[in-house]
Amino acid sequence: MRTLTKKLGIVALSATVAASGLTAITPAPAAQAAPSTGLVISEAYGGGGNGGAKFNQDFIELYNLSDAEVSLDGVSVSYYSSSGNLGASTELTGSLQPGEHYLVGAAYGANRDLPAFEADATFNAAMSGSKGSVEIASGDTVIDLVG
């Protein structure tokens, strides 16, 4: 599994997002994470490919904070606009080892010449750089929600 922060040698992606002038959707406090799975949203980046962006596309990074392997089979990632409308959703497969990241690439912005990354999965959500929410769920059970 990939981690964008490690692949690009960035100590803290949040600092990069802040320096870009864009607003990233910030992760929910750990207390809101579902302890039964250990799967959380560690980063959400909207506005990729727009003016001032550091990357050419949006992304959502998941993280397994548990001590056990987590199955991604049946887990979905969804993006909702600030008005609550579903922008896009995708089903994941595979598994995530303890301490591993899983990168879900979203829509590309207009500037495809910005730095790119290799995602573990993709979907076509055009995520806002300032508003909206990201959810991971298993069936009807929300695992983590950011935004």
N, C-alpha and C positions, 0 to 999 in steps of 0.2 A: 504494500500500500504506500501511497505517496503522501508526503507532507510538503505543502508549498513552502512553508517557512524554512524547512531544511533544504529543499531543492534549490532555493534561491539564496541560501546563506544569510537569511535575514533573521536577526535575533528576535525581533518582535514585529510581526506584520502590522499590528495595531499602530505602531509608531510610523510605519511606512504610509499607512492609510491616512493618518493624521497629517503627515508632512505633505501629502498630495493635495490637501485641501478638500478632499471628499469626506463624506461621513459614512462610516461603515456601520452596519447593523451590529451592535455589540452583543456578546454572549450573555446569556442569562446567568445569574449567580449559581454557583455549584449546588446550593441548597435546593434549587428548582429542578435539578437533574433527576432523572428516574434512577434510583439506586439499584433497581432490580435488573437493569440491563447494563449500566455503566456507559452507555452510548450518549454522547452530548454533541452539541454544535459548538465547535471551538472557534470558528471564524465564519463570517458571512461578509462578502465583498460585493457591493453593487456599484454600478456606474463604470464598470470596466470598459475601456475603449473610448471613453468620453474625454473631453478636455481636462488635463491635469491628472488623469488616471495613471497608475503605475503598471497596470496589466491590461491586456487587450480584451479580456472577457470577465464576466462576473463568476463568482464561485461560492461554494459552501464547503467548509471543511469539517468533517466529523472526527471524533476522537473517542477511543475506548479507554476510559479512566478506571476500569475494573481490573481485577487480577485474573480474569478468565476470558477466553475467547468469546466473542459476541457474534452470533449469526446475523447477517444482514438480509437473509431471505425473508421476504414479506415486509420489509421496512421500506417506507416511502419517504421521499423528501419533497416538500411542497413550498412554493413561494406564493405569498399573498400580497396584493397591492395595499397601499395605505387605506383604501376604502373597504378592504376585506375580501375583494374578489380574487379567486384563484387565478394566478398567472400561469403556472405550470406545475406539474407533478411528475415524479418518476419513481419507479420501483427499483430497489437495489437487490443485488445478489452477492453471494459469497460470505466471507467472514472477516472479522477484524480482531487481530491478536491484542493482548494487553499492551497499552502504551502506543498503539499504532494509530495513524491518521488515515482518513479516506477522503479523497478530494472529488467533489462533484462540480464539474464545470457547467456554467450556465451560458447565457447568450453572449455573443461577441458584440462589442461596440463598433462604432464607425472607424476607429483607428486600429486597424489590424497590425500595424507596424510596431505597436508597443510590445513589451516582453510577453511571451506566452508561457504556458505550463502544460504539462501532461496530466490529464485527469483520469481518475479510476472509473468514472461514469460521467455522462453528460445529459443535460436536458435543456430545453429552449426557453428558460425563464429569463426575461429581460428585467433584471432586478434594479430597483431604484438605488441611487447612491445615498439617499437620505431618509427614505421612508419605506415601510413595508415590513413583512415578517416572514420568517422561515420556520418550518416545522418538520420534525421527523416523527413518524408514527409507525406503529405496527397495527395494521387493521384500523380499528376506530380508537385505539389507545394512543394518545399523544405521549411521546417519549421525552421530547424537549421542544421548546418554543422560544424563539428569539425575535424581538422587535415589538 
